[in-house]
Amino acid sequence: MASKSAKAWTYTAGYESLKLSTIKPPTFTDFERERNGTPHMLVQIHACALNPVDIQMMNLPSWNLPWNALYGEEKGCVCDFSGTVLSASRESGFQGGDEIFGLTLQPYAPNGGALGEIADISMSTCVAAQKPKEWSHEKASAISLVWLTAKRCVEAVEQYVEGSKNKRLAVLGGSSAAGIYSIILAKQKGWTVATTSSSRNKDFCLNDLKVDTHVDYTSQNVRQAMSEFAPDAVIDCVGGTECIGLPTSWRYISIVGDKTGRSSMGGPYTYYDYLAPHRAAIQWARWLKGSVGLGESYDVVVLSMKKEWLDDATETLAEKDIYVDSVYSFDKANEAFERLNTGRARGKVVVKVAEPHSSNG
């Protein structure tokens, strides 16, 4: 049974409005009665991981519009979580006491989001799996979004790389969270991988991730170096246009689009960015040209919400393979966001919310 109140970080409109608040989670009776058959879970959160999209969603201009249904409301935030199920609809596939990890794509509502002691999670917008006993909650919280994104990216380039005798892949941003797991998946397939990072992360990329070629974007000409590497496909985790249309590349997949800033939405949203219509038009033209076979096939993708992919992570990854940059206490969540905003995190920035044995009353 959930408590009468809980602590959560909430916002009204914009990242600057983020604050530590008291929320009133639904009771299990409310939970069953009000959901009209949609499977839900109440989850005690033990840890959550931050993503740039969390800030981007908080900064959406629509939150400031009076006709938005959630205008002025305190909304939760953060997508990635690990915790213990307090109660669950039968159709959810989980039951009270299960230790789970996953991703919710509808945190931006009252009582929503993983950055709180208790989360009310709709299974219509969530994918979750049983947490391996060997994984800490901090590590488990750090995997869902980036693993599902990396799986989607590698799937999108696979036929182009496998169809080549050289089997070469370029990953731009190899020390980013999505870049790390894209490299891990590519190396599992036996591909030859080149990646970019700053000199600070060179040893990590070469020694830990076992990339074949490293390009220091702070001191080298990235396009020239990648042209010499001659990839069959490119996975772009950083944005921009520096490596689009390399002479040997048949496929270019981006999770960011052409933008390079961290505060505005990336992914397929960039095709419809009314704040940068010229950039959006260029992306559409590039996609259309590739789709009719005139040069490199191009697309901006987002993760796929596949439970079997999360289950695959539990079978594929040891805890040591999950990279966490830093862990912050719950009351220091704002400092965790500041770390994320530096753009220098190697792996995920995690907030530890509560120990598994703790009680919310």
C-alpha positions as YAML, in Angstrom:
chain: A
units: angstrom
residues:
- id: 1
  name: MET
  ca: [0.00, 0.00, 0.00]
- id: 2
  name: ALA
  ca: [1.36, 3.38, -0.96]
- id: 3
  name: SER
  ca: [1.78, 6.16, 1.57]
- id: 4
  name: LYS
  ca: [-0.43, 9.22, 1.86]
- id: 5
  name: SER
  ca: [2.39, 11.43, 0.64]
- id: 6
  name: ALA
  ca: [5.80, 11.13, -0.97]
- id: 7
  name: LYS
  ca: [8.62, 13.35, -2.14]
- id: 8
  name: ALA
  ca: [9.23, 13.97, -5.84]
- id: 9
  name: TRP
  ca: [11.03, 16.48, -8.03]
- id: 10
  name: THR
  ca: [8.46, 18.34, -10.12]
- id: 11
  name: TYR
  ca: [8.23, 21.26, -12.52]
- id: 12
  name: THR
  ca: [5.51, 23.47, -13.97]
- id: 13
  name: ALA
  ca: [7.10, 24.85, -17.15]
- id: 14
  name: GLY
  ca: [10.78, 24.82, -18.05]
- id: 15
  name: TYR
  ca: [13.80, 23.18, -16.45]
- id: 16
  name: GLU
  ca: [14.32, 26.24, -14.24]
- id: 17
  name: SER
  ca: [11.06, 25.48, -12.39]
- id: 18
  name: LEU
  ca: [12.31, 22.08, -11.15]
- id: 19
  name: LYS
  ca: [11.87, 21.73, -7.38]
- id: 20
  name: LEU
  ca: [11.52, 19.13, -4.62]
- id: 21
  name: SER
  ca: [7.80, 18.74, -3.82]
- id: 22
  name: THR
  ca: [5.37, 16.64, -1.83]
- id: 23
  name: ILE
  ca: [2.94, 14.59, -3.93]
- id: 24
  name: LYS
  ca: [-0.04, 12.42, -3.05]
- id: 25
  name: PRO
  ca: [0.29, 9.04, -4.78]
- id: 26
  name: PRO
  ca: [-2.92, 7.12, -5.48]
- id: 27
  name: THR
  ca: [-3.87, 4.32, -3.11]
- id: 28
  name: PHE
  ca: [-4.19, 0.84, -4.54]
- id: 29
  name: THR
  ca: [-8.02, 1.15, -4.36]
- id: 30
  name: ASP
  ca: [-7.91, 4.37, -6.41]
- id: 31
  name: PHE
  ca: [-5.41, 2.72, -8.68]
- id: 32
  name: GLU
  ca: [-7.76, -0.17, -9.55]
- id: 33
  name: ARG
  ca: [-10.94, 1.88, -9.72]
- id: 34
  name: GLU
  ca: [-9.81, 4.84, -11.81]
- id: 35
  name: ARG
  ca: [-7.73, 3.24, -14.53]
- id: 36
  name: ASN
  ca: [-10.61, 1.82, -16.58]
- id: 37
  name: GLY
  ca: [-8.78, -1.36, -17.44]
- id: 38
  name: THR
  ca: [-5.45, 0.23, -18.42]
- id: 39
  name: PRO
  ca: [-2.70, -1.73, -16.63]
- id: 40
  name: HIS
  ca: [-0.80, 0.39, -14.11]
- id: 41
  name: MET
  ca: [1.84, -0.10, -11.44]
- id: 42
  name: LEU
  ca: [2.80, 1.76, -8.31]
- id: 43
  name: VAL
  ca: [6.56, 1.50, -7.97]
- id: 44
  name: GLN
  ca: [8.83, 2.46, -5.11]
- id: 45
  name: ILE
  ca: [11.76, 4.01, -6.93]
- id: 46
  name: HIS
  ca: [15.24, 3.12, -5.72]
- id: 47
  name: ALA
  ca: [17.24, 4.80, -8.48]
- id: 48
  name: CYS
  ca: [16.68, 6.69, -11.71]
- id: 49
  name: ALA
  ca: [18.96, 7.80, -14.53]
- id: 50
  name: LEU
  ca: [18.90, 11.17, -16.27]
- id: 51
  name: ASN
  ca: [18.77, 11.72, -20.02]
- id: 52
  name: PRO
  ca: [19.01, 14.90, -22.12]
- id: 53
  name: VAL
  ca: [15.42, 14.23, -23.23]
- id: 54
  name: ASP
  ca: [14.29, 14.83, -19.64]
- id: 55
  name: ILE
  ca: [15.46, 18.44, -19.86]
- id: 56
  name: GLN
  ca: [14.20, 18.79, -23.42]
- id: 57
  name: MET
  ca: [10.70, 17.66, -22.44]
- id: 58
  name: MET
  ca: [10.62, 20.07, -19.50]
- id: 59
  name: ASN
  ca: [11.58, 22.89, -21.87]
- id: 60
  name: LEU
  ca: [8.78, 22.30, -24.39]
- id: 61
  name: PRO
  ca: [7.11, 25.67, -25.10]
- id: 62
  name: SER
  ca: [3.62, 24.13, -24.89]
- id: 63
  name: TRP
  ca: [3.81, 23.89, -21.08]
- id: 64
  name: ASN
  ca: [3.52, 27.71, -21.01]
- id: 65
  name: LEU
  ca: [0.30, 27.81, -23.02]
- id: 66
  name: PRO
  ca: [-2.92, 28.27, -21.00]
- id: 67
  name: TRP
  ca: [-4.86, 25.83, -23.19]
- id: 68
  name: ASN
  ca: [-2.44, 23.01, -22.37]
- id: 69
  name: ALA
  ca: [-4.33, 20.59, -20.09]
- id: 70
  name: LEU
  ca: [-1.36, 20.53, -17.69]
- id: 71
  name: TYR
  ca: [-0.72, 24.28, -17.70]
- id: 72
  name: GLY
  ca: [0.44, 25.33, -14.24]
- id: 73
  name: GLU
  ca: [0.28, 21.76, -12.88]
- id: 74
  name: GLU
  ca: [3.15, 20.19, -10.97]
- id: 75
  name: LYS
  ca: [4.47, 17.47, -13.25]
- id: 76
  name: GLY
  ca: [6.94, 14.65, -12.63]
- id: 77
  name: CYS
  ca: [10.06, 14.03, -14.69]
- id: 78
  name: VAL
  ca: [12.70, 11.44, -15.69]
- id: 79
  name: CYS
  ca: [12.11, 8.29, -17.73]
- id: 80
  name: ASP
  ca: [14.61, 5.60, -16.62]
- id: 81
  name: PHE
  ca: [13.99, 3.79, -13.33]
- id: 82
  name: SER
  ca: [14.68, 0.80, -11.14]
- id: 83
  name: GLY
  ca: [12.57, -0.09, -8.13]
- id: 84
  name: THR
  ca: [10.16, -2.41, -6.34]
- id: 85
  name: VAL
  ca: [6.54, -2.88, -7.36]
- id: 86
  name: LEU
  ca: [4.20, -1.86, -4.54]
- id: 87
  name: SER
  ca: [1.02, -2.88, -6.35]
- id: 88
  name: ALA
  ca: [0.07, -3.64, -9.91]
- id: 89
  name: SER
  ca: [-2.87, -4.40, -12.14]
- id: 90
  name: ARG
  ca: [-3.00, -8.10, -12.99]
- id: 91
  name: GLU
  ca: [-2.58, -7.30, -16.68]
- id: 92
  name: SER
  ca: [0.72, -5.52, -16.06]
- id: 93
  name: GLY
  ca: [2.65, -8.78, -15.86]
- id: 94
  name: PHE
  ca: [4.13, -7.84, -12.48]
- id: 95
  name: GLN
  ca: [3.10, -8.15, -8.84]
- id: 96
  name: GLY
  ca: [3.92, -6.57, -5.53]
- id: 97
  name: GLY
  ca: [7.49, -7.23, -4.43]
- id: 98
  name: ASP
  ca: [8.94, -7.62, -7.93]
- id: 99
  name: GLU
  ca: [12.21, -5.76, -8.43]
- id: 100
  name: ILE
  ca: [12.06, -4.25, -11.91]
- id: 101
  name: PHE
  ca: [13.81, -1.76, -14.16]
- id: 102
  name: GLY
  ca: [12.50, 0.03, -17.20]
- id: 103
  name: LEU
  ca: [11.48, 3.15, -19.03]
- id: 104
  name: THR
  ca: [8.30, 5.22, -18.84]
- id: 105
  name: LEU
  ca: [7.54, 7.58, -21.71]
- id: 106
  name: GLN
  ca: [4.78, 9.45, -19.90]
- id: 107
  name: PRO
  ca: [6.46, 10.92, -16.83]
- id: 108
  name: TYR
  ca: [5.26, 14.45, -17.47]
- id: 109
  name: ALA
  ca: [2.05, 14.33, -15.44]
- id: 110
  name: PRO
  ca: [1.06, 14.59, -11.77]
- id: 111
  name: ASN
  ca: [2.53, 11.59, -9.85]
- id: 112
  name: GLY
  ca: [4.39, 10.59, -13.01]
- id: 113
  name: GLY
  ca: [8.10, 10.27, -13.59]
- id: 114
  name: ALA
  ca: [10.87, 8.33, -11.92]
- id: 115
  name: LEU
  ca: [12.45, 11.20, -9.97]
- id: 116
  name: GLY
  ca: [10.36, 10.58, -6.88]
- id: 117
  name: GLU
  ca: [9.89, 8.12, -4.03]
- id: 118
  name: ILE
  ca: [6.80, 6.56, -5.65]
- id: 119
  name: ALA
  ca: [5.82, 6.52, -9.32]
- id: 120
  name: ASP
  ca: [2.43, 5.83, -10.86]
- id: 121
  name: ILE
  ca: [3.30, 4.09, -14.13]
- id: 122
  name: SER
  ca: [0.94, 3.28, -17.00]
- id: 123
  name: MET
  ca: [1.93, 0.12, -18.85]
- id: 124
  name: SER
  ca: [0.60, 1.65, -22.08]
- id: 125
  name: THR
  ca: [3.65, 3.93, -22.13]
- id: 126
  name: CYS
  ca: [6.19, 1.81, -20.25]
- id: 127
  name: VAL
  ca: [8.48, -1.11, -20.93]
- id: 128
  name: ALA
  ca: [9.93, -2.97, -17.94]
- id: 129
  name: ALA
  ca: [11.68, -6.21, -17.05]
- id: 130
  name: GLN
  ca: [12.70, -8.13, -13.95]
- id: 131
  name: LYS
  ca: [15.94, -6.77, -12.51]
- id: 132
  name: PRO
  ca: [18.73, -9.34, -12.33]
- id: 133
  name: LYS
  ca: [19.73, -9.98, -8.73]
- id: 134
  name: GLU
  ca: [23.37, -9.29, -9.64]
- id: 135
  name: TRP
  ca: [22.60, -5.74, -10.78]
- id: 136
  name: SER
  ca: [22.41, -2.89, -8.31]
- id: 137
  name: HIS
  ca: [19.42, -0.57, -8.69]
- id: 138
  name: GLU
  ca: [21.82, 2.21, -9.67]
- id: 139
  name: LYS
  ca: [23.18, 0.15, -12.57]
- id: 140
  name: ALA
  ca: [19.74, -1.18, -13.56]
- id: 141
  name: SER
  ca: [18.28, 2.32, -13.78]
- id: 142
  name: ALA
  ca: [21.01, 3.34, -16.21]
- id: 143
  name: ILE
  ca: [20.36, 0.93, -19.06]
- id: 144
  name: SER
  ca: [16.82, 1.05, -20.51]
- id: 145
  name: LEU
  ca: [16.68, 4.16, -22.71]
- id: 146
  name: VAL
  ca: [20.22, 3.93, -24.04]
- id: 147
  name: TRP
  ca: [20.09, 0.16, -24.63]
- id: 148
  name: LEU
  ca: [16.79, 0.40, -26.52]
- id: 149
  name: THR
  ca: [18.19, 3.32, -28.52]
- id: 150
  name: ALA
  ca: [21.43, 1.50, -29.35]
- id: 151
  name: LYS
  ca: [19.55, -1.65, -30.38]
- id: 152
  name: ARG
  ca: [17.38, 0.44, -32.69]
- id: 153
  name: CYS
  ca: [20.43, 2.14, -34.25]
- id: 154
  name: VAL
  ca: [22.35, -1.08, -34.81]
- id: 155
  name: GLU
  ca: [19.28, -2.76, -36.26]
- id: 156
  name: ALA
  ca: [18.87, 0.17, -38.67]
- id: 157
  name: VAL
  ca: [22.41, -0.17, -40.10]
- id: 158
  name: GLU
  ca: [22.81, -3.95, -39.86]
- id: 159
  name: GLN
  ca: [21.92, -4.93, -43.42]
- id: 160
  name: TYR
  ca: [24.30, -2.31, -44.83]
- id: 161
  name: VAL
  ca: [27.25, -3.36, -42.67]
- id: 162
  name: GLU
  ca: [26.63, -7.10, -43.00]
- id: 163
  name: GLY
  ca: [26.28, -6.69, -46.75]
- id: 164
  name: SER
  ca: [29.83, -5.37, -46.99]
- id: 165
  name: LYS
  ca: [33.00, -7.44, -46.96]
- id: 166
  name: ASN
  ca: [34.71, -4.94, -44.65]
- id: 167
  name: LYS
  ca: [31.90, -4.65, -42.06]
- id: 168
  name: ARG
  ca: [32.94, -1.21, -40.84]
- id: 169
  name: LEU
  ca: [30.85, 1.09, -38.64]
- id: 170
  name: ALA
  ca: [31.52, 4.63, -37.46]
- id: 171
  name: VAL
  ca: [29.94, 5.70, -34.16]
- id: 172
  name: LEU
  ca: [30.07, 9.45, -33.52]
- id: 173
  name: GLY
  ca: [30.17, 10.11, -29.78]
- id: 174
  name: GLY
  ca: [31.53, 6.81, -28.50]
- id: 175
  name: SER
  ca: [31.73, 7.87, -24.85]
- id: 176
  name: SER
  ca: [28.10, 9.00, -24.79]
- id: 177
  name: ALA
  ca: [25.68, 6.53, -23.23]
- id: 178
  name: ALA
  ca: [24.00, 5.60, -26.52]
- id: 179
  name: GLY
  ca: [27.39, 5.48, -28.23]
- id: 180
  name: ILE
  ca: [28.80, 3.07, -25.64]
- id: 181
  name: TYR
  ca: [26.09, 0.46, -26.19]
- id: 182
  name: SER
  ca: [26.06, 0.93, -29.96]
- id: 183
  name: ILE
  ca: [29.76, 0.05, -29.90]
- id: 184
  name: ILE
  ca: [29.23, -2.91, -27.57]
- id: 185
  name: LEU
  ca: [26.52, -4.33, -29.84]
- id: 186
  name: ALA
  ca: [28.57, -3.73, -32.98]
- id: 187
  name: LYS
  ca: [31.65, -5.46, -31.51]
- id: 188
  name: GLN
  ca: [29.48, -8.40, -30.48]
- id: 189
  name: LYS
  ca: [28.63, -8.80, -34.16]
- id: 190
  name: GLY
  ca: [32.31, -8.80, -35.09]
- id: 191
  name: TRP
  ca: [32.24, -5.43, -36.86]
- id: 192
  name: THR
  ca: [35.23, -3.10, -37.12]
- id: 193
  name: VAL
  ca: [34.37, 0.13, -35.30]
- id: 194
  name: ALA
  ca: [35.75, 3.67, -35.33]
- id: 195
  name: THR
  ca: [34.51, 6.27, -32.89]
- id: 196
  name: THR
  ca: [34.98, 9.88, -31.86]
- id: 197
  name: SER
  ca: [35.49, 11.37, -28.41]
- id: 198
  name: SER
  ca: [37.71, 13.90, -26.70]
- id: 199
  name: SER
  ca: [41.25, 12.94, -25.76]
- id: 200
  name: ARG
  ca: [40.04, 12.49, -22.17]
- id: 201
  name: ASN
  ca: [38.01, 9.43, -23.23]
- id: 202
  name: LYS
  ca: [40.47, 7.99, -25.75]
- id: 203
  name: ASP
  ca: [41.77, 5.24, -23.45]
- id: 204
  name: PHE
  ca: [38.24, 4.32, -22.40]
- id: 205
  name: CYS
  ca: [37.14, 3.88, -26.02]
- id: 206
  name: LEU
  ca: [40.24, 1.91, -27.03]
- id: 207
  name: ASN
  ca: [40.79, -0.21, -23.91]
- id: 208
  name: ASP
  ca: [37.31, -0.66, -22.42]
- id: 209
  name: LEU
  ca: [35.11, -0.57, -25.50]
- id: 210
  name: LYS
  ca: [37.77, -2.14, -27.76]
- id: 211
  name: VAL
  ca: [37.17, 0.16, -30.73]
- id: 212
  name: ASP
  ca: [39.53, -0.30, -33.64]
- id: 213
  name: THR
  ca: [40.04, 3.37, -34.48]
- id: 214
  name: HIS
  ca: [39.70, 6.45, -32.27]
- id: 215
  name: VAL
  ca: [39.32, 10.00, -33.57]
- id: 216
  name: ASP
  ca: [39.88, 12.92, -31.19]
- id: 217
  name: TYR
  ca: [37.35, 15.54, -32.26]
- id: 218
  name: THR
  ca: [39.23, 18.24, -30.34]
- id: 219
  name: SER
  ca: [42.45, 17.90, -32.35]
- id: 220
  name: GLN
  ca: [41.68, 15.97, -35.57]
- id: 221
  name: ASN
  ca: [39.67, 16.64, -38.69]
- id: 222
  name: VAL
  ca: [36.81, 14.25, -37.99]
- id: 223
  name: ARG
  ca: [35.47, 14.07, -41.54]
- id: 224
  name: GLN
  ca: [38.90, 13.39, -43.00]
- id: 225
  name: ALA
  ca: [39.70, 10.73, -40.40]
- id: 226
  name: MET
  ca: [36.37, 8.98, -40.87]
- id: 227
  name: SER
  ca: [36.71, 9.14, -44.65]
- id: 228
  name: GLU
  ca: [40.06, 7.35, -44.30]
- id: 229
  name: PHE
  ca: [38.44, 4.74, -42.04]
- id: 230
  name: ALA
  ca: [35.86, 4.16, -44.82]
- id: 231
  name: PRO
  ca: [32.77, 3.02, -42.88]
- id: 232
  name: ASP
  ca: [29.86, 1.22, -44.49]
- id: 233
  name: ALA
  ca: [27.45, 3.05, -42.17]
- id: 234
  name: VAL
  ca: [27.42, 5.78, -39.51]
- id: 235
  name: ILE
  ca: [25.57, 5.99, -36.19]
- id: 236
  name: ASP
  ca: [25.51, 9.60, -35.00]
- id: 237
  name: CYS
  ca: [24.97, 10.15, -31.27]
- id: 238
  name: VAL
  ca: [26.10, 13.79, -31.15]
- id: 239
  name: GLY
  ca: [24.34, 15.69, -33.96]
- id: 240
  name: GLY
  ca: [25.57, 18.05, -36.63]
- id: 241
  name: THR
  ca: [26.42, 17.30, -40.27]
- id: 242
  name: GLU
  ca: [30.19, 16.74, -40.24]
- id: 243
  name: CYS
  ca: [30.11, 13.10, -41.37]
- id: 244
  name: ILE
  ca: [27.01, 13.02, -43.57]
- id: 245
  name: GLY
  ca: [27.73, 11.69, -47.06]
- id: 246
  name: LEU
  ca: [31.08, 9.99, -46.46]
- id: 247
  name: PRO
  ca: [32.29, 8.41, -49.73]
- id: 248
  name: THR
  ca: [31.88, 4.79, -48.57]
- id: 249
  name: SER
  ca: [28.80, 5.10, -46.34]
- id: 250
  name: TRP
  ca: [25.53, 3.55, -47.44]
- id: 251
  name: ARG
  ca: [23.52, 4.37, -44.31]
- id: 252
  name: TYR
  ca: [23.48, 7.29, -41.84]
- id: 253
  name: ILE
  ca: [21.44, 6.98, -38.65]
- id: 254
  name: SER
  ca: [21.16, 9.85, -36.19]
- id: 255
  name: ILE
  ca: [19.42, 10.00, -32.81]
- id: 256
  name: VAL
  ca: [19.85, 13.78, -32.70]
- id: 257
  name: GLY
  ca: [19.36, 15.19, -36.20]
- id: 258
  name: ASP
  ca: [21.34, 18.16, -37.46]
- id: 259
  name: LYS
  ca: [21.03, 20.15, -34.23]
- id: 260
  name: THR
  ca: [24.02, 20.40, -31.89]
- id: 261
  name: GLY
  ca: [22.46, 22.01, -28.79]
- id: 262
  name: ARG
  ca: [21.33, 19.93, -25.79]
- id: 263
  name: SER
  ca: [18.32, 21.94, -24.63]
- id: 264
  name: SER
  ca: [15.93, 21.43, -27.58]
- id: 265
  name: MET
  ca: [14.31, 18.19, -28.70]
- id: 266
  name: GLY
  ca: [16.23, 15.83, -30.93]
- id: 267
  name: GLY
  ca: [15.19, 12.62, -32.66]
- id: 268
  name: PRO
  ca: [12.43, 12.55, -35.32]
- id: 269
  name: TYR
  ca: [11.04, 15.75, -33.77]
- id: 270
  name: THR
  ca: [13.75, 17.60, -35.72]
- id: 271
  name: TYR
  ca: [11.89, 16.82, -38.96]
- id: 272
  name: TYR
  ca: [9.09, 19.08, -37.67]
- id: 273
  name: ASP
  ca: [11.10, 21.74, -35.81]
- id: 274
  name: TYR
  ca: [9.18, 24.97, -36.45]
- id: 275
  name: LEU
  ca: [11.92, 26.90, -34.65]
- id: 276
  name: ALA
  ca: [14.45, 25.77, -37.30]
- id: 277
  name: PRO
  ca: [12.36, 25.16, -40.46]
- id: 278
  name: HIS
  ca: [15.35, 25.47, -42.81]
- id: 279
  name: ARG
  ca: [17.23, 22.74, -40.94]
- id: 280
  name: ALA
  ca: [14.12, 20.55, -40.89]
- id: 281
  name: ALA
  ca: [13.66, 21.00, -44.65]
- id: 282
  name: ILE
  ca: [17.26, 19.96, -45.28]
- id: 283
  name: GLN
  ca: [16.76, 16.79, -43.24]
- id: 284
  name: TRP
  ca: [13.57, 15.95, -45.17]
- id: 285
  name: ALA
  ca: [15.37, 16.49, -48.49]
- id: 286
  name: ARG
  ca: [18.27, 14.31, -47.37]
- id: 287
  name: TRP
  ca: [15.88, 11.56, -46.25]
- id: 288
  name: LEU
  ca: [13.95, 11.70, -49.54]
- id: 289
  name: LYS
  ca: [17.09, 11.59, -51.65]
- id: 290
  name: GLY
  ca: [18.35, 8.53, -49.80]
- id: 291
  name: SER
  ca: [14.97, 6.81, -49.87]
- id: 292
  name: VAL
  ca: [14.91, 6.84, -53.68]
- id: 293
  name: GLY
  ca: [18.45, 5.51, -53.92]
- id: 294
  name: LEU
  ca: [20.28, 8.73, -54.69]
- id: 295
  name: GLY
  ca: [23.19, 8.34, -52.30]
- id: 296
  name: GLU
  ca: [23.40, 7.53, -48.62]
- id: 297
  name: SER
  ca: [20.21, 6.30, -46.94]
- id: 298
  name: TYR
  ca: [19.45, 8.76, -44.09]
- id: 299
  name: ASP
  ca: [17.09, 8.77, -41.15]
- id: 300
  name: VAL
  ca: [16.66, 10.16, -37.63]
- id: 301
  name: VAL
  ca: [15.39, 7.45, -35.31]
- id: 302
  name: VAL
  ca: [14.10, 6.97, -31.80]
- id: 303
  name: LEU
  ca: [14.21, 3.93, -29.54]
- id: 304
  name: SER
  ca: [11.85, 0.98, -29.91]
- id: 305
  name: MET
  ca: [9.81, -0.03, -26.84]
- id: 306
  name: LYS
  ca: [10.48, -3.76, -27.06]
- id: 307
  name: LYS
  ca: [10.41, -5.79, -23.85]
- id: 308
  name: GLU
  ca: [12.34, -8.59, -25.53]
- id: 309
  name: TRP
  ca: [15.19, -6.12, -26.07]
- id: 310
  name: LEU
  ca: [15.24, -5.29, -22.34]
- id: 311
  name: ASP
  ca: [15.21, -9.01, -21.58]
- id: 312
  name: ASP
  ca: [18.13, -9.34, -23.99]
- id: 313
  name: ALA
  ca: [20.05, -6.77, -21.93]
- id: 314
  name: THR
  ca: [19.66, -8.92, -18.82]
- id: 315
  name: GLU
  ca: [21.11, -11.89, -20.69]
- id: 316
  name: THR
  ca: [23.82, -9.98, -22.57]
- id: 317
  name: LEU
  ca: [25.24, -7.52, -20.05]
- id: 318
  name: ALA
  ca: [27.08, -8.18, -16.82]
- id: 319
  name: GLU
  ca: [26.83, -5.41, -14.24]
- id: 320
  name: LYS
  ca: [30.38, -4.33, -15.09]
- id: 321
  name: ASP
  ca: [29.22, -3.65, -18.67]
- id: 322
  name: ILE
  ca: [26.79, -0.96, -17.49]
- id: 323
  name: TYR
  ca: [28.56, 2.39, -17.37]
- id: 324
  name: VAL
  ca: [27.58, 4.91, -14.72]
- id: 325
  name: ASP
  ca: [29.30, 8.28, -14.71]
- id: 326
  name: SER
  ca: [28.20, 9.42, -11.25]
- id: 327
  name: VAL
  ca: [25.59, 8.82, -8.54]
- id: 328
  name: TYR
  ca: [23.86, 11.65, -6.65]
- id: 329
  name: SER
  ca: [21.64, 11.51, -3.59]
- id: 330
  name: PHE
  ca: [17.94, 12.27, -4.02]
- id: 331
  name: ASP
  ca: [18.18, 15.71, -2.41]
- id: 332
  name: LYS
  ca: [21.01, 16.60, -4.83]
- id: 333
  name: ALA
  ca: [19.08, 15.81, -8.01]
- id: 334
  name: ASN
  ca: [19.51, 19.36, -9.26]
- id: 335
  name: GLU
  ca: [23.28, 18.86, -9.07]
- id: 336
  name: ALA
  ca: [22.89, 15.64, -11.07]
- id: 337
  name: PHE
  ca: [21.18, 17.62, -13.82]
- id: 338
  name: GLU
  ca: [24.05, 20.12, -13.75]
- id: 339
  name: ARG
  ca: [26.48, 17.25, -14.32]
- id: 340
  name: LEU
  ca: [24.37, 15.99, -17.22]
- id: 341
  name: ASN
  ca: [24.33, 19.48, -18.72]
- id: 342
  name: THR
  ca: [28.11, 19.63, -18.91]
- id: 343
  name: GLY
  ca: [28.00, 17.13, -21.80]
- id: 344
  name: ARG
  ca: [31.08, 15.43, -20.33]
- id: 345
  name: ALA
  ca: [29.44, 12.47, -18.59]
- id: 346
  name: ARG
  ca: [30.87, 9.06, -19.53]
- id: 347
  name: GLY
  ca: [27.84, 6.82, -19.22]
- id: 348
  name: LYS
  ca: [24.76, 7.70, -17.18]
- id: 349
  name: VAL
  ca: [24.20, 10.21, -14.40]
- id: 350
  name: VAL
  ca: [22.14, 8.45, -11.73]
- id: 351
  name: VAL
  ca: [20.08, 9.65, -8.77]
- id: 352
  name: LYS
  ca: [19.82, 7.24, -5.83]
- id: 353
  name: VAL
  ca: [16.33, 7.72, -4.43]
- id: 354
  name: ALA
  ca: [15.95, 5.14, -1.62]
- id: 355
  name: GLU
  ca: [17.39, 1.85, -0.41]
- id: 356
  name: PRO
  ca: [15.32, -1.23, -1.36]
- id: 357
  name: HIS
  ca: [14.49, -2.00, 2.27]
- id: 358
  name: SER
  ca: [13.28, 1.54, 3.05]
- id: 359
  name: SER
  ca: [9.65, 2.24, 3.76]
- id: 360
  name: ASN
  ca: [7.47, 5.13, 2.70]
- id: 361
  name: GLY
  ca: [5.05, 4.61, 5.50]
...
